[in-house]
Amino acid sequence: MLSGPWPIALANLLVNEDKPGVYVLYRDVHEPAYVGRADRDLRSRITPSAAEHRGIRWFSFEYASSALDAYQKECRYYHELLPTDNQLHPDAPTFSNGRCPVCVANTFKIILGRGGIR
């Protein structure tokens, strides 16, 4: 479960473990701008990513148990939150056979005739 949203200025204070994880950046507390992940060190990824996206004022984060777990969380939040700045679907971690859990579920829904989502 995501922790936050928090002011972006608190990122280095609140994200204090060198673990994989996922984050959401916001311009407005209720407007997800970008969903991203870190396969190794979440703390080192949030602030540089915020600098790449103009006007970021808030962030949420969640640690993950592995790079693959971070990827699966990133996919879920990407589909759920529909962030404005993500131009492409998240890529799986290098050297993994990871598949988006939402896309896989939608494929089965479509095959079974129940429709699917983005």
N, C-alpha and C positions, 0 to 999 in steps of 0.2 A: 504494500500500500504506500502511495506517495506521501512524503512528509512535506508540508508547505501548503500554499506558496509562502515563500520567505523573500524579504528584500535581497536583491542580488549582491549587495554589499556584504551580506553575512555568509556568502557561500564558503569561503575558506575557513570560517569559524565553525559552521554547522556540519559541513561535510569533512569529517576529521579522521576517516579511515581510508587506507589504501586498498580499496576493494573494487570489484566491478560494480556497475550499476547503471541506472537509467535516470534521465533528468528531463524536465519540461521547462522551457523558458517562456516567459509571458511579458508582453508590453503592458497589458492591463491584467489585473488579477483573474478576470474571467475570460481572457482571450489567449488561448495557447498559441504561441508563435512557432515553437520548434520542439520536437521530441528527439533526443539523442541518447547516446550511451557511451560508456567507457568499458572496454573489455578487461582492463587491468586496474586503473586508478581513477575512480570517479572524481575525486578532488581536483586532479590536474586537468580535467576536461571542461568543467562547467564555466569557469571564468573566461577562458579563451573562446569558447563557443558563444558566450553572451556577447563578446566583443565583435564577433562576426555578424551579428544580427542587430540592426539599428533599433534603439529605443527599448531594449530589454531592461525591465525594472524588477522582475520577480522570477523566482525559480522554485521548483519542487524536485525532490529526488527520492530515490529508493535504491538501497543496496541490493546486489544480486549475489548468488552463490558461485556463479561462473560466468564466463563470457557468453556461453549459450543461453543461460538463464537471463542475462541482461538483454540479449537479442530478442528473446521471446517476450519479455516485458515491454521492450521498446516497440515491438510490433503491436502488441495489445493497445498501448497508449496511442500509437500512431492512428490506428483504426478508430479507437474510441473518441479521441479528442479532436481529430481532424485539424492538426496545426497548420497555420497559414504559410509558414516558410519552408516546410518540407516539400521539396519538389518531386522526390522519388521515394519509393518504398524502401525501408531499411534493408541493408545488405546483411547477410549472415556473416558471422565471424570467419576469419581466414582459417582454413583447414577444418571446417566443421561441415557437417551435413545438415545444419539447422534449416528448418522450414518454418515459415510464419504460421503460428497456430491458428490465426484468424483466417488466413487464406486457405489453409487446409480444410478447416471446418466449412468454409463457404463453398469449396469445391464439392464436398460431400452433399451439402444442401442443394446445390444446383443439380448434381447428378440425381438426387432423390426428388427433384422437382419442387423444392421448398424455397427457391430464391437464395440470394446471398447479399452481402453488403460490400461496400468499397474495399 
